[in-house]
Amino acid sequence: MATPVLRALRKSYPSAKLHFLTHAVGEPLVRHNPHLDLVIVHPRKDGPWGERLRFFRRLKAEGYDLVLDLESTPRSALLTLVTAAPIRVGYAFRVREWAFTHPVPRNRSRKYQGEVCLDLARAVGVTGDGPATELVLGSQELGEAKEWADRTGFSRQAKRVGLNPTGSWSAKLWPLEHWKTLILSLERDLGIKPMIFWGPGAEGTVETLVKGSEGKCFVLPKTDLLQGAAHLAGLDLLIGNDGTPQHMAQALGTPTLTLFGPSWAMGYTPPLGPHRSLQNFLDCGPCDHTLCPNPPKGEGSGRYHKECLDRILPGTVLREARALLGSGAV
């Protein structure tokens, strides 16, 4: 969601040195970004104090003229203050707003997060050209993904569909039984064997998901972040829970269908392009809870556990997928 800001800054300041600070997990996503001169990786939070102090001194020694704090967490606000840049822009969250020379009011409206990030750039007169996100891949990752798709036969399908059934928030996960039904329906009704995406720690979930669907889907091998993104780039559609694979696919121009539960769909669905979302607006949400507090289905008279997601039926998802795939879906 930060990449529209990078593009806007480069357009406004074509000769400037543009640095991007991120944690190690985010570095691959901007490794090949053409607008950046340098990517700085934050040291581990549990690293020695001496290393952290050296990092603070390094940031100040860079002599930045402008710093945009796209997180505005207590830690990032402190880092922004440490730079001593004459122009420091961040969101006006209570105490930490004092780290910024240009505190920007919190976003009170529901809008796409790419636009929210651009609000910081707009605060200093950088307008940009819209909230489209970008993810640039190297030839090695793309070549490896193509080789796998050709070797397994995945690429020989008329339409290539990926499924993203995992995630770090349990409250965001569409029920596994719905995913199982969708896999069978895609193969039976559309003649498509989908590719299952997964990440670290999700091996058991994927094993449970594909049991009984042998021969009706492909399971992506273990990949790193950029290798996984390269597989996303070769899809005609990614269907998934709200999470990282959806955002990467959107940045690559791959059409997406995202199933939302506790988070607002409009905040994470690009306003332009071949992207759709499904969401039930119940009286308890969208709540932004990482864990659904409601009791299991049948144990009370009120809302039940993850009811908002359970009510998104596989048939509805299949219908939306067919529309996004167009007439090429048999």
C-alpha angles and dihedrals in degrees: 000000000000095000096085087060092052091052092047093050093049091050092050096041107029094169098042125110106246119199128184123204118203142145119268092260091060098044096090091058092063099028094107098029106139094210096062130087095187140009114208118201116214114233118249114283091232093048123120118288091239091061091049092049091051088051091053091051091049092054092050092046091057088074096217118196095198132022124186114196103205093179103040092194118150090262096047091045089055091050090049091052091048091059089065088210111170090231117044120170127191144135117288100245107162113269097007093061087081088072089069134073088201110037109188118211115252116265105260096174126074107250140139113293092231087063090048090056091048089056088075092054091046089055088070097039100268106133105175127191103276140298101287109139125222136211118178119199131199125239092248095060092044092049093050092050092050092049091053094046092049094045095050095042093242092122093054093071119104089234126023115212129182128200124209105194100158136071146150098257112069089201089063097054119109108222115276091229089060090050090051091052091048093052091053092044094051091053096042101040104028103024090238127138103200128215115240115221121202142162141210113316095017098096093107093048092052092047090053092045098053096041105116092016097080111150092015098085144023123237115214113234120239109291141170120244098273094043089053090048090053090058089050090054091062096055131103090206140004117204114191157130116282104279150095099310090056092052092047092049091050090051089052094050094251113145114248139199110195127193111215129197121156098006126071111261094211090060094060105027114089110242091222132045136037096318129124136176136201121210139158115218104212125174090259098055170188076328105165090226116153089207122039108236096200121107123252118281112281096021097096145015096245134062115329133218112300091344090156090063097035089059091061096092125209090238090058091049091048091051092051091046091052090052093050093047092050127202092331089076102090 
